[in-house]
Amino acid sequence: MHIEPFGVEQWMNRWENHCELNLAETCVDSLTVDELLAIAGSGWAAVADDLGGMKLTYGAITGSEALRSAVAALYARQSADNVLITHGTIGANHLLYSALVGAGDHVLSITPTYQQHTAIPRALGAEVTELPLRPEQGWLPDLAAVERALRPATRLIALTNPNNPTGALIESDGLERLVALARERGAWLLCDEVYRGAEQGDSAPSIADLYERGISTGSTSKAFSLAGLRLGWIVGPDDVLKAVEVHRDYNTISVSMVDDYFATLALRHADRILARSREIVRRNLARLEAWVDAEPRASMITPRAGTTALVAIDTGLSSRELCERLLSETGVLFTPGSAMGMEGYLRVGYACATDDLDAGLARVSAWLRESDAVAVNNA
């Protein structure tokens, strides 16, 4: 199967280990194992007892009952039977497209988005219509445009909510209208909810709780600060999970028993981890917003959820040129908008350690002032 290069991941693979301050990172400041155990009220002695006697077999193929129950508890109307554990959200999304979409199908993808939701269905032979979000609409979908783009034979509608990379959040009313449009056509509604739990206000409901053909994907990576576990999930109808299992046997079998163990521990204390995450994203977004307000050449539409923002900085450089210069001259890493079809913007990951965010933004401000000074001297 031929597939286009993954712009964001290629950028991160190239640069994230060669920067001083990573403001391209999209996870809430990662937890250490010690911090996780403190949140869970557990200790190394108990963990050592559990892991010491653990046989490192394949384990439960679809995920342990304990973990699937802990995931189901994050939703309003789900049980462990509606949960399938995967290798991250990235594995969940890939499996779903493999199981549900094929040559000749029509997929509507709301963009910008994580590139999986356009590249994979195209690689599988589907016709993909991209519906672009617009800043003048607050990066929220124009539902009349969604309706016009749908076809009687549309197989699947894909979106990220909270949106990656804009941080926009579709609330209940908008989601219900999307459900109504999907239901009219019998289309699947796939919502990548990996940033759910990192809101500035209240959470939106999960699409899996709103629609009988709604499918939610998520993971421990973003709002749960545990990307190193490489553990995600699909929440959806039984027939979808059964179809996915057929494909899963070819590329995953089971996740690591150790990952399953720590993810279960974390999700049993989801409320405490998410409280920490919301404190970080709310504090840090206020700092980013103040920085943008103070920088004459910067602008953004303030995110309502998630960990990323699209920031425009008027320098006359392309987004990639600007990111490369900032990296080489300041040590600060952002993601160029061109890597996700959003030229003219930088994606800023603002949920890192607050000190790193402050230091990185200060370096960029100094660089901008120096650039202005050089421009004046050369005039």
C-alpha positions in Angstrom: 0.0 0.0 0.0 1.5 3.3 -1.1 0.9 6.2 1.4 2.1 9.8 1.5 4.7 10.8 4.1 3.3 11.9 7.4 4.3 15.5 7.6 4.1 16.2 11.3 5.7 12.9 12.3 8.5 13.4 9.8 9.2 16.8 11.3 9.2 15.5 14.9 11.3 12.5 14.0 13.9 14.9 12.5 14.1 17.5 15.2 12.5 16.7 18.6 15.7 15.2 20.0 17.8 18.1 18.7 16.2 21.1 20.4 16.7 22.8 23.7 13.1 23.7 24.4 10.4 21.6 22.8 7.3 23.7 22.1 6.2 21.3 19.4 5.3 18.5 22.0 1.6 17.8 22.1 1.3 15.9 25.4 0.6 17.4 28.7 3.9 17.5 30.6 4.8 13.8 30.9 4.5 12.0 34.3 7.4 10.1 35.7 6.7 6.7 37.2 7.3 8.1 40.6 4.7 10.8 40.0 2.2 8.3 38.7 2.6 6.1 41.7 2.1 9.2 44.0 -1.1 10.1 42.2 -2.3 6.6 42.5 -1.4 6.3 46.2 0.7 3.3 45.4 4.3 2.5 46.1 7.2 0.7 44.5 6.8 -2.3 46.9 3.3 -3.0 45.7 4.3 -2.5 42.1 7.3 -4.7 42.5 5.1 -7.4 43.9 2.7 -7.1 41.0 5.3 -7.0 38.3 7.7 -9.5 39.9 5.1 -12.3 39.6 3.8 -11.3 36.2 4.4 -13.8 33.4 5.4 -11.8 30.3 3.0 -13.6 28.0 0.8 -12.0 25.4 -1.9 -11.3 28.0 -5.5 -10.6 27.2 -5.6 -10.0 23.4 -8.3 -7.3 23.5 -6.9 -5.8 26.7 -7.4 -6.9 30.3 -10.9 -6.7 31.7 -9.6 -4.3 34.3 -8.2 -1.9 31.7 -11.3 -2.1 29.4 -13.5 -1.3 32.4 -11.3 1.6 33.4 -11.6 3.0 29.9 -15.4 2.5 29.8 -15.7 4.5 33.0 -14.4 7.6 31.0 -17.6 7.5 29.0 -21.3 8.0 30.0 -22.9 5.0 28.3 -20.2 2.4 27.7 -19.2 -1.0 29.1 -16.0 -3.0 28.9 -17.5 -4.9 26.0 -17.5 -1.8 23.9 -13.8 -1.2 24.4 -10.8 -2.6 22.4 -7.3 -1.8 23.5 -4.8 -0.8 20.8 -1.2 0.4 20.3 -2.0 4.1 20.9 -4.6 6.2 19.2 -2.5 5.9 16.1 -3.0 2.2 16.1 -6.7 2.6 16.8 -7.3 4.9 13.9 -5.3 2.8 11.5 -7.2 -0.3 12.4 -10.6 1.4 12.0 -9.8 2.6 8.5 -8.5 -0.8 7.5 -11.7 -2.4 8.8 -14.3 0.1 7.6 -13.0 1.8 4.5 -12.0 0.5 1.0 -11.7 1.3 -2.6 -14.6 3.4 -4.0 -15.9 4.5 -0.5 -16.4 8.2 0.2 -14.9 9.7 3.4 -15.5 13.2 4.6 -12.7 14.5 6.8 -12.8 17.8 8.6 -9.5 19.5 8.3 -6.9 20.5 9.6 -6.6 17.2 11.4 -4.2 14.5 12.2 -3.0 13.3 8.9 -4.1 9.7 9.4 -7.7 10.9 8.8 -6.9 11.8 5.2 -3.9 9.8 4.1 -5.0 6.4 5.2 -8.4 6.3 3.5 -6.8 7.7 0.3 -4.2 5.0 0.5 -7.0 2.4 0.8 -8.6 3.7 -2.4 -11.3 5.8 -0.9 -12.3 9.2 -2.2 -11.6 11.7 0.5 -13.4 15.1 0.6 -11.6 17.6 3.0 -13.8 20.2 4.6 -11.5 23.0 5.8 -12.1 24.8 9.1 -11.8 28.6 8.9 -10.4 31.1 11.4 -13.3 33.5 10.8 -15.6 30.7 12.1 -13.4 30.1 15.2 -12.0 26.9 13.6 -15.5 25.3 14.0 -17.1 23.3 11.2 -19.7 25.0 9.0 -22.4 22.4 9.4 -24.2 23.6 6.2 -21.0 23.0 4.3 -20.8 19.5 5.9 -24.3 18.7 4.7 -23.4 19.9 1.2 -20.3 17.8 1.1 -22.0 14.6 2.2 -23.3 12.1 -0.3 -25.9 9.4 -0.1 -23.1 6.8 -0.1 -20.7 8.6 2.3 -19.2 5.8 4.3 -17.5 7.7 7.1 -17.1 11.2 8.6 -13.9 11.8 10.4 -13.0 14.6 12.8 -10.8 15.4 15.8 -12.6 16.9 18.9 -10.9 18.7 20.5 -9.4 19.7 17.2 -5.7 19.1 16.4 -4.1 21.5 15.8 -6.4 24.5 16.4 -7.7 23.6 19.9 -11.3 24.3 18.8 -14.0 22.3 20.6 -17.3 21.2 19.1 -19.9 21.2 21.9 -23.0 19.2 22.4 -25.3 21.1 19.9 -22.8 20.9 17.1 -22.1 17.2 17.8 -25.8 16.4 17.8 -26.2 18.1 14.4 -23.3 16.1 13.0 -24.9 12.9 14.4 -28.2 13.8 12.6 -26.4 14.3 9.3 -24.5 11.0 9.7 -27.6 9.2 10.7 -29.5 10.3 7.6 -26.9 8.6 5.5 -26.1 5.6 7.8 -22.5 6.9 7.9 -20.0 6.0 10.6 -18.9 9.0 12.6 -15.2 8.6 13.7 -14.1 11.1 16.4 -10.5 11.1 17.4 -10.8 12.3 21.0 -7.2 11.9 22.1 -7.2 15.4 23.5 -10.4 14.9 25.4 -9.9 15.7 29.1 -7.7 18.8 28.5 -10.3 21.4 28.2 -10.3 25.0 29.3 -13.9 24.6 30.5 -16.3 21.6 30.5 -15.7 18.6 28.3 -17.9 17.9 25.3 -19.7 14.5 25.2 -18.0 11.6 23.4 -19.4 10.8 20.0 -19.6 7.1 21.1 -22.2 8.2 23.7 -24.3 10.2 21.2 -24.7 7.9 18.2 -25.2 4.3 17.5 -22.7 4.4 14.7 -20.3 6.7 16.6 -16.8 5.6 17.2 -14.3 7.2 19.7 -10.6 6.7 19.8 -8.3 7.8 22.6 -5.2 7.0 24.5 -3.1 7.6 27.6 -0.8 9.9 25.6 -2.1 13.5 25.6 -4.4 14.5 28.5 -3.1 11.6 30.6 0.6 12.5 30.2 1.7 8.9 29.6 2.7 8.7 25.9 5.5 6.3 26.8 2.9 3.6 27.5 1.9 3.5 23.8 -1.6 2.5 24.8 -4.9 3.5 23.2 -8.4 2.3 22.6 -11.4 2.1 20.4 -14.9 2.6 21.9 -17.7 1.7 19.6 -20.4 -0.8 18.6 -19.8 -4.5 18.9 -19.8 -5.1 15.1 -17.1 -2.5 14.6 -14.9 -4.0 17.3 -15.3 -7.5 15.8 -14.3 -6.2 12.3 -11.3 -4.4 13.8 -10.2 -7.6 15.6 -9.8 -9.4 12.3 -7.3 -6.7 11.2 -5.7 -6.4 14.6 -4.6 -10.0 14.5 -2.3 -9.1 11.6 -0.5 -6.2 13.1 -0.8 -6.0 16.9 -2.0 -9.2 18.6 -1.9 -7.7 22.1 -0.4 -4.7 23.8 2.4 -5.1 26.4 1.2 -6.5 29.7 3.3 -3.9 31.5 1.7 -1.1 29.6 -1.7 -2.6 30.3 -0.8 -2.7 34.1 0.3 0.9 34.3 -2.5 2.2 32.1 -5.0 0.5 34.4 -3.4 2.0 37.4 -3.5 5.5 35.8 -7.1 5.3 34.6 -8.4 4.1 37.9 -7.2 7.6 39.1 -8.2 9.4 35.9 -9.9 12.2 37.9 -6.6 13.1 39.6 -4.5 12.9 36.5 -6.9 15.0 34.5 -7.1 17.6 37.3 -3.4 18.0 37.0 -3.6 18.2 33.2 -6.3 20.9 33.3 -4.3 22.9 35.8 -1.3 22.8 33.4 -3.2 23.6 30.2 -5.2 26.5 31.8 -2.1 28.1 33.4 0.0 27.7 30.3 -2.6 28.9 27.8 -3.0 32.1 29.8 0.8 32.6 29.5 0.7 31.9 25.7 -2.3 34.2 25.3 -0.5 37.0 27.2 2.6 36.5 25.0 0.6 36.7 21.8 -1.1 39.9 23.0 2.3 41.5 23.7 3.8 40.5 20.4 2.8 42.9 17.6 3.5 40.3 14.9 1.8 37.4 16.5 -1.9 36.4 16.5 -4.1 33.4 17.3 -7.6 32.3 18.0 -7.5 31.1 21.6 -8.0 27.4 21.9 -10.8 26.1 24.0 -9.4 22.7 24.6 -6.4 20.4 23.9 -2.7 21.2 24.1 -2.0 23.0 20.8 -2.6 26.4 19.2 -2.1 27.7 15.7 -0.1 30.9 16.0 0.6 33.2 13.1 3.8 35.2 13.3 4.3 37.8 10.5 7.9 37.5 9.4 7.8 37.1 5.7 9.2 33.6 6.0 7.4 30.4 5.2 6.4 28.4 8.2 9.1 25.8 7.7 11.8 28.5 7.2 10.7 30.2 10.3 10.7 27.0 12.4 14.1 26.0 11.1 15.6 29.5 11.9 14.0 29.6 15.3 15.4 26.1 16.0 18.9 26.9 14.8 19.1 30.4 16.3 17.2 30.0 19.6 17.0 26.3 20.3 13.1 26.5 20.4 11.1 23.9 18.4 7.7 24.5 16.9 5.9 22.6 14.2 5.4 24.4 10.8 1.9 24.7 9.7 2.9 23.4 6.3 3.4 20.0 7.8 -0.4 19.8 8.3 -1.6 21.8 5.4 -1.8 25.1 7.3 0.9 27.4 5.8 1.1 30.7 7.5 0.9 29.3 11.0 3.1 27.5 13.6 1.6 24.8 15.8 2.6 25.6 19.4 2.4 22.8 22.0 1.8 24.8 25.2 1.2 22.0 27.7 4.9 21.4 28.4 6.5 22.3 31.7 5.6 25.9 32.4 9.2 27.0 32.8 10.0 25.6 29.4 7.1 27.5 27.8 8.1 30.7 29.5 11.7 30.3 28.5 10.9 29.4 24.9 8.5 32.3 24.3 11.1 34.7 25.8 13.7 33.5 23.4 11.3 33.9 20.5 10.5 37.5 21.6 14.2 38.3 21.8 14.7 36.8 18.3 11.9 38.9 16.9 13.3 42.1 18.5 16.7 41.3 17.1 15.2 40.7 13.6 13.4 44.0 13.8 16.7 45.8 14.7 18.5 44.1 11.8 15.7 45.2 9.4 15.9 48.8 10.6 19.7 48.9 10.3 19.6 47.5 6.8 16.9 49.9 5.6 
